[in-house]
Amino acid sequence: MQDTFFQKADSDLDYIQYRLEYEIKTNHPDSAGELTPLTEEEKTAAEQLKSHMPDL
């Protein structure tokens, strides 16, 4: 059951990412391709989160 929970959460996050990208492209087409790369701090935070969720 826990595996199903994480699969659903992962699917939900994928959908949220898709919707955010769509909204940015739709509402701000002039800046859609100008997203800034992650900072070192953001990369570290993402890696820490991934270490707590090995299935990601």
CHARMM internal coordinates of N, CA and C (Angstrom, degrees):
IC EDIT
DIST 1 N 1 CA 1.4502
DIST 1 CA 1 C 1.5229
ANGL 1 N 1 CA 1 C 111.00
DIST 1 C 2 N 1.3245
ANGL 1 CA 1 C 2 N 116.99
DIHE 1 N 1 CA 1 C 2 N -39.27
DIST 2 N 2 CA 1.4586
ANGL 1 C 2 N 2 CA 120.13
DIHE 1 CA 1 C 2 N 2 CA -178.95
DIST 2 CA 2 C 1.5300
ANGL 2 N 2 CA 2 C 110.16
DIHE 1 C 2 N 2 CA 2 C -62.93
DIST 2 C 3 N 1.3437
ANGL 2 CA 2 C 3 N 116.69
DIHE 2 N 2 CA 2 C 3 N -37.86
DIST 3 N 3 CA 1.4599
ANGL 2 C 3 N 3 CA 120.63
DIHE 2 CA 2 C 3 N 3 CA 179.00
DIST 3 CA 3 C 1.5305
ANGL 3 N 3 CA 3 C 110.51
DIHE 2 C 3 N 3 CA 3 C -61.87
DIST 3 C 4 N 1.3260
ANGL 3 CA 3 C 4 N 116.62
DIHE 3 N 3 CA 3 C 4 N -39.64
DIST 4 N 4 CA 1.4648
ANGL 3 C 4 N 4 CA 121.34
DIHE 3 CA 3 C 4 N 4 CA 177.65
DIST 4 CA 4 C 1.5224
ANGL 4 N 4 CA 4 C 110.59
DIHE 3 C 4 N 4 CA 4 C -63.77
DIST 4 C 5 N 1.3163
ANGL 4 CA 4 C 5 N 116.22
DIHE 4 N 4 CA 4 C 5 N -39.42
DIST 5 N 5 CA 1.4612
ANGL 4 C 5 N 5 CA 121.43
DIHE 4 CA 4 C 5 N 5 CA 178.59
DIST 5 CA 5 C 1.5253
ANGL 5 N 5 CA 5 C 110.49
DIHE 4 C 5 N 5 CA 5 C -59.76
DIST 5 C 6 N 1.3505
ANGL 5 CA 5 C 6 N 116.89
DIHE 5 N 5 CA 5 C 6 N -46.14
DIST 6 N 6 CA 1.4616
ANGL 5 C 6 N 6 CA 120.19
DIHE 5 CA 5 C 6 N 6 CA -179.29
DIST 6 CA 6 C 1.5252
ANGL 6 N 6 CA 6 C 111.71
DIHE 5 C 6 N 6 CA 6 C -69.55
DIST 6 C 7 N 1.3278
ANGL 6 CA 6 C 7 N 117.52
DIHE 6 N 6 CA 6 C 7 N -34.20
DIST 7 N 7 CA 1.4631
ANGL 6 C 7 N 7 CA 120.06
DIHE 6 CA 6 C 7 N 7 CA 176.74
DIST 7 CA 7 C 1.5286
ANGL 7 N 7 CA 7 C 110.09
DIHE 6 C 7 N 7 CA 7 C -64.21
DIST 7 C 8 N 1.3285
ANGL 7 CA 7 C 8 N 116.59
DIHE 7 N 7 CA 7 C 8 N -41.99
DIST 8 N 8 CA 1.4643
ANGL 7 C 8 N 8 CA 120.67
DIHE 7 CA 7 C 8 N 8 CA 178.41
DIST 8 CA 8 C 1.5191
ANGL 8 N 8 CA 8 C 110.13
DIHE 7 C 8 N 8 CA 8 C -64.63
DIST 8 C 9 N 1.3346
ANGL 8 CA 8 C 9 N 116.86
DIHE 8 N 8 CA 8 C 9 N -44.16
DIST 9 N 9 CA 1.4586
ANGL 8 C 9 N 9 CA 120.35
DIHE 8 CA 8 C 9 N 9 CA 179.31
DIST 9 CA 9 C 1.5226
ANGL 9 N 9 CA 9 C 110.60
DIHE 8 C 9 N 9 CA 9 C -61.37
DIST 9 C 10 N 1.3254
ANGL 9 CA 9 C 10 N 116.79
DIHE 9 N 9 CA 9 C 10 N -42.64
DIST 10 N 10 CA 1.4656
ANGL 9 C 10 N 10 CA 121.20
DIHE 9 CA 9 C 10 N 10 CA 178.87
DIST 10 CA 10 C 1.5257
ANGL 10 N 10 CA 10 C 110.41
DIHE 9 C 10 N 10 CA 10 C -63.08
DIST 10 C 11 N 1.3203
ANGL 10 CA 10 C 11 N 116.48
DIHE 10 N 10 CA 10 C 11 N -42.51
DIST 11 N 11 CA 1.4609
ANGL 10 C 11 N 11 CA 121.00
DIHE 10 CA 10 C 11 N 11 CA 177.49
DIST 11 CA 11 C 1.5264
ANGL 11 N 11 CA 11 C 111.27
DIHE 10 C 11 N 11 CA 11 C -63.19
DIST 11 C 12 N 1.3247
ANGL 11 CA 11 C 12 N 116.32
DIHE 11 N 11 CA 11 C 12 N -42.04
DIST 12 N 12 CA 1.4643
ANGL 11 C 12 N 12 CA 120.64
DIHE 11 CA 11 C 12 N 12 CA 178.41
DIST 12 CA 12 C 1.5282
ANGL 12 N 12 CA 12 C 110.87
DIHE 11 C 12 N 12 CA 12 C -62.07
DIST 12 C 13 N 1.3291
ANGL 12 CA 12 C 13 N 116.80
DIHE 12 N 12 CA 12 C 13 N -42.16
DIST 13 N 13 CA 1.4657
ANGL 12 C 13 N 13 CA 120.51
DIHE 12 CA 12 C 13 N 13 CA 179.18
DIST 13 CA 13 C 1.5256
ANGL 13 N 13 CA 13 C 111.12
DIHE 12 C 13 N 13 CA 13 C -64.98
DIST 13 C 14 N 1.3276
ANGL 13 CA 13 C 14 N 116.99
DIHE 13 N 13 CA 13 C 14 N -39.64
DIST 14 N 14 CA 1.4673
ANGL 13 C 14 N 14 CA 120.34
DIHE 13 CA 13 C 14 N 14 CA 176.73
DIST 14 CA 14 C 1.5250
ANGL 14 N 14 CA 14 C 110.50
DIHE 13 C 14 N 14 CA 14 C -60.42
DIST 14 C 15 N 1.3280
ANGL 14 CA 14 C 15 N 116.37
DIHE 14 N 14 CA 14 C 15 N -42.96
DIST 15 N 15 CA 1.4572
ANGL 14 C 15 N 15 CA 120.78
DIHE 14 CA 14 C 15 N 15 CA 179.73
DIST 15 CA 15 C 1.5289
ANGL 15 N 15 CA 15 C 110.99
DIHE 14 C 15 N 15 CA 15 C -64.82
DIST 15 C 16 N 1.3235
ANGL 15 CA 15 C 16 N 116.42
DIHE 15 N 15 CA 15 C 16 N -43.45
DIST 16 N 16 CA 1.4685
ANGL 15 C 16 N 16 CA 120.24
DIHE 15 CA 15 C 16 N 16 CA 178.61
DIST 16 CA 16 C 1.5221
ANGL 16 N 16 CA 16 C 110.48
DIHE 15 C 16 N 16 CA 16 C -60.88
DIST 16 C 17 N 1.3254
ANGL 16 CA 16 C 17 N 116.81
DIHE 16 N 16 CA 16 C 17 N -43.38
DIST 17 N 17 CA 1.4621
ANGL 16 C 17 N 17 CA 120.29
DIHE 16 CA 16 C 17 N 17 CA 178.47
DIST 17 CA 17 C 1.5252
ANGL 17 N 17 CA 17 C 110.26
DIHE 16 C 17 N 17 CA 17 C -61.10
DIST 17 C 18 N 1.3330
ANGL 17 CA 17 C 18 N 117.05
DIHE 17 N 17 CA 17 C 18 N -45.23
DIST 18 N 18 CA 1.4647
ANGL 17 C 18 N 18 CA 121.10
DIHE 17 CA 17 C 18 N 18 CA 178.52
DIST 18 CA 18 C 1.5263
ANGL 18 N 18 CA 18 C 110.81
DIHE 17 C 18 N 18 CA 18 C -58.68
DIST 18 C 19 N 1.3364
ANGL 18 CA 18 C 19 N 116.61
DIHE 18 N 18 CA 18 C 19 N -46.21
DIST 19 N 19 CA 1.4647
ANGL 18 C 19 N 19 CA 120.22
DIHE 18 CA 18 C 19 N 19 CA -178.88
DIST 19 CA 19 C 1.5246
ANGL 19 N 19 CA 19 C 111.99
DIHE 18 C 19 N 19 CA 19 C -64.26
DIST 19 C 20 N 1.3394
ANGL 19 CA 19 C 20 N 116.96
DIHE 19 N 19 CA 19 C 20 N -40.76
DIST 20 N 20 CA 1.4634
ANGL 19 C 20 N 20 CA 119.74
DIHE 19 CA 19 C 20 N 20 CA 178.70
DIST 20 CA 20 C 1.5211
ANGL 20 N 20 CA 20 C 110.79
DIHE 19 C 20 N 20 CA 20 C -63.68
DIST 20 C 21 N 1.3177
ANGL 20 CA 20 C 21 N 116.77
DIHE 20 N 20 CA 20 C 21 N -44.78
DIST 21 N 21 CA 1.4640
ANGL 20 C 21 N 21 CA 119.84
DIHE 20 CA 20 C 21 N 21 CA 179.12
DIST 21 CA 21 C 1.5277
ANGL 21 N 21 CA 21 C 110.72
DIHE 20 C 21 N 21 CA 21 C -62.51
DIST 21 C 22 N 1.3247
ANGL 21 CA 21 C 22 N 116.52
DIHE 21 N 21 CA 21 C 22 N -41.13
DIST 22 N 22 CA 1.4556
ANGL 21 C 22 N 22 CA 121.00
DIHE 21 CA 21 C 22 N 22 CA 178.68
DIST 22 CA 22 C 1.5285
ANGL 22 N 22 CA 22 C 110.88
DIHE 21 C 22 N 22 CA 22 C -63.05
DIST 22 C 23 N 1.3292
ANGL 22 CA 22 C 23 N 116.44
DIHE 22 N 22 CA 22 C 23 N -45.51
DIST 23 N 23 CA 1.4573
ANGL 22 C 23 N 23 CA 120.56
DIHE 22 CA 22 C 23 N 23 CA 179.92
DIST 23 CA 23 C 1.5242
ANGL 23 N 23 CA 23 C 111.65
DIHE 22 C 23 N 23 CA 23 C -62.78
DIST 23 C 24 N 1.3136
ANGL 23 CA 23 C 24 N 116.86
DIHE 23 N 23 CA 23 C 24 N -40.71
DIST 24 N 24 CA 1.4669
ANGL 23 C 24 N 24 CA 120.39
DIHE 23 CA 23 C 24 N 24 CA 179.06
DIST 24 CA 24 C 1.5253
ANGL 24 N 24 CA 24 C 109.95
DIHE 23 C 24 N 24 CA 24 C -64.02
DIST 24 C 25 N 1.3280
ANGL 24 CA 24 C 25 N 116.44
DIHE 24 N 24 CA 24 C 25 N -46.84
DIST 25 N 25 CA 1.4682
ANGL 24 C 25 N 25 CA 120.09
DIHE 24 CA 24 C 25 N 25 CA -179.30
DIST 25 CA 25 C 1.5253
ANGL 25 N 25 CA 25 C 111.35
DIHE 24 C 25 N 25 CA 25 C -64.44
DIST 25 C 26 N 1.3295
ANGL 25 CA 25 C 26 N 116.22
DIHE 25 N 25 CA 25 C 26 N -37.30
DIST 26 N 26 CA 1.4610
ANGL 25 C 26 N 26 CA 120.66
DIHE 25 CA 25 C 26 N 26 CA -177.55
DIST 26 CA 26 C 1.5282
ANGL 26 N 26 CA 26 C 112.21
DIHE 25 C 26 N 26 CA 26 C -74.89
DIST 26 C 27 N 1.3204
ANGL 26 CA 26 C 27 N 116.49
DIHE 26 N 26 CA 26 C 27 N -44.73
DIST 27 N 27 CA 1.4640
ANGL 26 C 27 N 27 CA 120.76
DIHE 26 CA 26 C 27 N 27 CA -173.40
DIST 27 CA 27 C 1.5196
ANGL 27 N 27 CA 27 C 114.34
DIHE 26 C 27 N 27 CA 27 C -92.10
DIST 27 C 28 N 1.3302
ANGL 27 CA 27 C 28 N 117.31
DIHE 27 N 27 CA 27 C 28 N -19.28
DIST 28 N 28 CA 1.4587
ANGL 27 C 28 N 28 CA 121.99
DIHE 27 CA 27 C 28 N 28 CA -179.05
DIST 28 CA 28 C 1.5267
ANGL 28 N 28 CA 28 C 110.17
DIHE 27 C 28 N 28 CA 28 C -138.24
DIST 28 C 29 N 1.3275
ANGL 28 CA 28 C 29 N 117.36
DIHE 28 N 28 CA 28 C 29 N 60.53
DIST 29 N 29 CA 1.4686
ANGL 28 C 29 N 29 CA 119.62
DIHE 28 CA 28 C 29 N 29 CA -174.16
DIST 29 CA 29 C 1.5321
ANGL 29 N 29 CA 29 C 113.45
DIHE 28 C 29 N 29 CA 29 C -62.01
DIST 29 C 30 N 1.3235
ANGL 29 CA 29 C 30 N 117.73
DIHE 29 N 29 CA 29 C 30 N -26.76
DIST 30 N 30 CA 1.4607
ANGL 29 C 30 N 30 CA 120.18
DIHE 29 CA 29 C 30 N 30 CA -178.32
DIST 30 CA 30 C 1.5224
ANGL 30 N 30 CA 30 C 112.63
DIHE 29 C 30 N 30 CA 30 C -73.72
DIST 30 C 31 N 1.3373
ANGL 30 CA 30 C 31 N 117.93
DIHE 30 N 30 CA 30 C 31 N -20.46
DIST 31 N 31 CA 1.4604
ANGL 30 C 31 N 31 CA 119.49
DIHE 30 CA 30 C 31 N 31 CA -178.94
DIST 31 CA 31 C 1.5250
ANGL 31 N 31 CA 31 C 112.99
DIHE 30 C 31 N 31 CA 31 C -117.15
DIST 31 C 32 N 1.3327
ANGL 31 CA 31 C 32 N 118.27
DIHE 31 N 31 CA 31 C 32 N 6.92
DIST 32 N 32 CA 1.4656
ANGL 31 C 32 N 32 CA 121.51
DIHE 31 CA 31 C 32 N 32 CA -174.84
DIST 32 CA 32 C 1.5167
ANGL 32 N 32 CA 32 C 112.46
DIHE 31 C 32 N 32 CA 32 C -61.23
DIST 32 C 33 N 1.3123
ANGL 32 CA 32 C 33 N 118.78
DIHE 32 N 32 CA 32 C 33 N -33.71
DIST 33 N 33 CA 1.4561
ANGL 32 C 33 N 33 CA 120.85
DIHE 32 CA 32 C 33 N 33 CA -178.36
DIST 33 CA 33 C 1.5143
ANGL 33 N 33 CA 33 C 113.39
DIHE 32 C 33 N 33 CA 33 C -90.11
DIST 33 C 34 N 1.3106
ANGL 33 CA 33 C 34 N 117.78
DIHE 33 N 33 CA 33 C 34 N 5.10
DIST 34 N 34 CA 1.4607
ANGL 33 C 34 N 34 CA 121.65
DIHE 33 CA 33 C 34 N 34 CA -173.94
DIST 34 CA 34 C 1.5221
ANGL 34 N 34 CA 34 C 113.45
DIHE 33 C 34 N 34 CA 34 C -108.50
DIST 34 C 35 N 1.3381
ANGL 34 CA 34 C 35 N 117.23
DIHE 34 N 34 CA 34 C 35 N 31.98
DIST 35 N 35 CA 1.4598
ANGL 34 C 35 N 35 CA 119.27
DIHE 34 CA 34 C 35 N 35 CA 178.61
DIST 35 CA 35 C 1.5175
ANGL 35 N 35 CA 35 C 109.06
DIHE 34 C 35 N 35 CA 35 C -70.41
DIST 35 C 36 N 1.3132
ANGL 35 CA 35 C 36 N 115.93
DIHE 35 N 35 CA 35 C 36 N 138.63
DIST 36 N 36 CA 1.4585
ANGL 35 C 36 N 36 CA 119.87
DIHE 35 CA 35 C 36 N 36 CA -178.13
DIST 36 CA 36 C 1.5214
ANGL 36 N 36 CA 36 C 110.36
DIHE 35 C 36 N 36 CA 36 C -82.87
DIST 36 C 37 N 1.3285
ANGL 36 CA 36 C 37 N 117.12
DIHE 36 N 36 CA 36 C 37 N 146.42
DIST 37 N 37 CA 1.4640
ANGL 36 C 37 N 37 CA 119.36
DIHE 36 CA 36 C 37 N 37 CA 177.62
DIST 37 CA 37 C 1.5253
ANGL 37 N 37 CA 37 C 110.83
DIHE 36 C 37 N 37 CA 37 C -67.02
DIST 37 C 38 N 1.3383
ANGL 37 CA 37 C 38 N 115.74
DIHE 37 N 37 CA 37 C 38 N 162.03
DIST 38 N 38 CA 1.4597
ANGL 37 C 38 N 38 CA 120.37
DIHE 37 CA 37 C 38 N 38 CA 178.91
DIST 38 CA 38 C 1.5174
ANGL 38 N 38 CA 38 C 110.85
DIHE 37 C 38 N 38 CA 38 C -63.88
DIST 38 C 39 N 1.3238
ANGL 38 CA 38 C 39 N 115.45
DIHE 38 N 38 CA 38 C 39 N 143.80
DIST 39 N 39 CA 1.4545
ANGL 38 C 39 N 39 CA 119.86
DIHE 38 CA 38 C 39 N 39 CA 173.36
DIST 39 CA 39 C 1.5256
ANGL 39 N 39 CA 39 C 108.15
DIHE 38 C 39 N 39 CA 39 C -77.34
DIST 39 C 40 N 1.3142
ANGL 39 CA 39 C 40 N 116.81
DIHE 39 N 39 CA 39 C 40 N 167.58
DIST 40 N 40 CA 1.4685
ANGL 39 C 40 N 40 CA 120.36
DIHE 39 CA 39 C 40 N 40 CA 178.17
DIST 40 CA 40 C 1.5311
ANGL 40 N 40 CA 40 C 110.20
DIHE 39 C 40 N 40 CA 40 C -60.80
DIST 40 C 41 N 1.3121
ANGL 40 CA 40 C 41 N 116.39
DIHE 40 N 40 CA 40 C 41 N -37.86
DIST 41 N 41 CA 1.4714
ANGL 40 C 41 N 41 CA 120.89
DIHE 40 CA 40 C 41 N 41 CA 178.94
DIST 41 CA 41 C 1.5268
ANGL 41 N 41 CA 41 C 110.94
DIHE 40 C 41 N 41 CA 41 C -63.82
DIST 41 C 42 N 1.3288
ANGL 41 CA 41 C 42 N 117.01
DIHE 41 N 41 CA 41 C 42 N -42.00
DIST 42 N 42 CA 1.4618
ANGL 41 C 42 N 42 CA 120.80
DIHE 41 CA 41 C 42 N 42 CA 178.64
DIST 42 CA 42 C 1.5297
ANGL 42 N 42 CA 42 C 110.96
DIHE 41 C 42 N 42 CA 42 C -67.41
DIST 42 C 43 N 1.3370
ANGL 42 CA 42 C 43 N 116.36
DIHE 42 N 42 CA 42 C 43 N -38.97
DIST 43 N 43 CA 1.4696
ANGL 42 C 43 N 43 CA 119.72
DIHE 42 CA 42 C 43 N 43 CA 177.68
DIST 43 CA 43 C 1.5187
ANGL 43 N 43 CA 43 C 110.61
DIHE 42 C 43 N 43 CA 43 C -62.74
DIST 43 C 44 N 1.3305
ANGL 43 CA 43 C 44 N 116.68
DIHE 43 N 43 CA 43 C 44 N -42.58
DIST 44 N 44 CA 1.4633
ANGL 43 C 44 N 44 CA 121.21
DIHE 43 CA 43 C 44 N 44 CA 179.72
DIST 44 CA 44 C 1.5316
ANGL 44 N 44 CA 44 C 110.04
DIHE 43 C 44 N 44 CA 44 C -63.04
DIST 44 C 45 N 1.3178
ANGL 44 CA 44 C 45 N 117.32
DIHE 44 N 44 CA 44 C 45 N -43.39
DIST 45 N 45 CA 1.4621
ANGL 44 C 45 N 45 CA 121.16
DIHE 44 CA 44 C 45 N 45 CA 179.61
DIST 45 CA 45 C 1.5312
ANGL 45 N 45 CA 45 C 110.55
DIHE 44 C 45 N 45 CA 45 C -63.43
DIST 45 C 46 N 1.3218
ANGL 45 CA 45 C 46 N 116.96
DIHE 45 N 45 CA 45 C 46 N -40.42
DIST 46 N 46 CA 1.4647
ANGL 45 C 46 N 46 CA 120.47
DIHE 45 CA 45 C 46 N 46 CA 178.55
DIST 46 CA 46 C 1.5212
ANGL 46 N 46 CA 46 C 111.11
DIHE 45 C 46 N 46 CA 46 C -64.95
DIST 46 C 47 N 1.3221
ANGL 46 CA 46 C 47 N 117.58
DIHE 46 N 46 CA 46 C 47 N -41.52
DIST 47 N 47 CA 1.4651
ANGL 46 C 47 N 47 CA 121.46
DIHE 46 CA 46 C 47 N 47 CA 178.82
DIST 47 CA 47 C 1.5245
ANGL 47 N 47 CA 47 C 110.81
DIHE 46 C 47 N 47 CA 47 C -65.15
DIST 47 C 48 N 1.3280
ANGL 47 CA 47 C 48 N 117.09
DIHE 47 N 47 CA 47 C 48 N -39.49
DIST 48 N 48 CA 1.4686
ANGL 47 C 48 N 48 CA 120.35
DIHE 47 CA 47 C 48 N 48 CA 178.01
DIST 48 CA 48 C 1.5188
ANGL 48 N 48 CA 48 C 110.77
DIHE 47 C 48 N 48 CA 48 C -63.51
DIST 48 C 49 N 1.3318
ANGL 48 CA 48 C 49 N 116.61
DIHE 48 N 48 CA 48 C 49 N -40.81
DIST 49 N 49 CA 1.4524
ANGL 48 C 49 N 49 CA 120.66
DIHE 48 CA 48 C 49 N 49 CA 178.18
DIST 49 CA 49 C 1.5194
ANGL 49 N 49 CA 49 C 110.62
DIHE 48 C 49 N 49 CA 49 C -64.34
DIST 49 C 50 N 1.3205
ANGL 49 CA 49 C 50 N 116.34
DIHE 49 N 49 CA 49 C 50 N -43.67
DIST 50 N 50 CA 1.4670
ANGL 49 C 50 N 50 CA 120.43
DIHE 49 CA 49 C 50 N 50 CA 179.48
DIST 50 CA 50 C 1.5204
ANGL 50 N 50 CA 50 C 111.57
DIHE 49 C 50 N 50 CA 50 C -63.00
DIST 50 C 51 N 1.3212
ANGL 50 CA 50 C 51 N 117.53
DIHE 50 N 50 CA 50 C 51 N -35.15
DIST 51 N 51 CA 1.4730
ANGL 50 C 51 N 51 CA 120.08
DIHE 50 CA 50 C 51 N 51 CA -179.56
DIST 51 CA 51 C 1.5225
ANGL 51 N 51 CA 51 C 111.28
DIHE 50 C 51 N 51 CA 51 C -66.13
DIST 51 C 52 N 1.3173
ANGL 51 CA 51 C 52 N 117.61
DIHE 51 N 51 CA 51 C 52 N -24.87
DIST 52 N 52 CA 1.4683
ANGL 51 C 52 N 52 CA 121.20
DIHE 51 CA 51 C 52 N 52 CA 177.60
DIST 52 CA 52 C 1.5183
ANGL 52 N 52 CA 52 C 111.79
DIHE 51 C 52 N 52 CA 52 C -86.15
DIST 52 C 53 N 1.3348
ANGL 52 CA 52 C 53 N 116.15
DIHE 52 N 52 CA 52 C 53 N -12.27
DIST 53 N 53 CA 1.4733
ANGL 52 C 53 N 53 CA 121.47
DIHE 52 CA 52 C 53 N 53 CA 179.91
DIST 53 CA 53 C 1.5280
ANGL 53 N 53 CA 53 C 108.07
DIHE 52 C 53 N 53 CA 53 C -131.43
DIST 53 C 54 N 1.3210
ANGL 53 CA 53 C 54 N 117.84
DIHE 53 N 53 CA 53 C 54 N 80.90
DIST 54 N 54 CA 1.4559
ANGL 53 C 54 N 54 CA 121.06
DIHE 53 CA 53 C 54 N 54 CA -173.31
DIST 54 CA 54 C 1.5204
ANGL 54 N 54 CA 54 C 114.96
DIHE 53 C 54 N 54 CA 54 C -63.18
DIST 54 C 55 N 1.3298
ANGL 54 CA 54 C 55 N 119.11
DIHE 54 N 54 CA 54 C 55 N -16.60
DIST 55 N 55 CA 1.4576
ANGL 54 C 55 N 55 CA 121.01
DIHE 54 CA 54 C 55 N 55 CA -179.08
DIST 55 CA 55 C 1.5173
ANGL 55 N 55 CA 55 C 113.24
DIHE 54 C 55 N 55 CA 55 C -79.33
DIST 55 C 56 N 1.3330
ANGL 55 CA 55 C 56 N 117.97
DIHE 55 N 55 CA 55 C 56 N -8.18
DIST 56 N 56 CA 1.4672
ANGL 55 C 56 N 56 CA 120.46
DIHE 55 CA 55 C 56 N 56 CA -178.47
DIST 56 CA 56 C 1.4937
ANGL 56 N 56 CA 56 C 112.02
DIHE 55 C 56 N 56 CA 56 C -82.42
END
COOR INIT
IC SEED 1 N 1 CA 1 C
IC BUILD
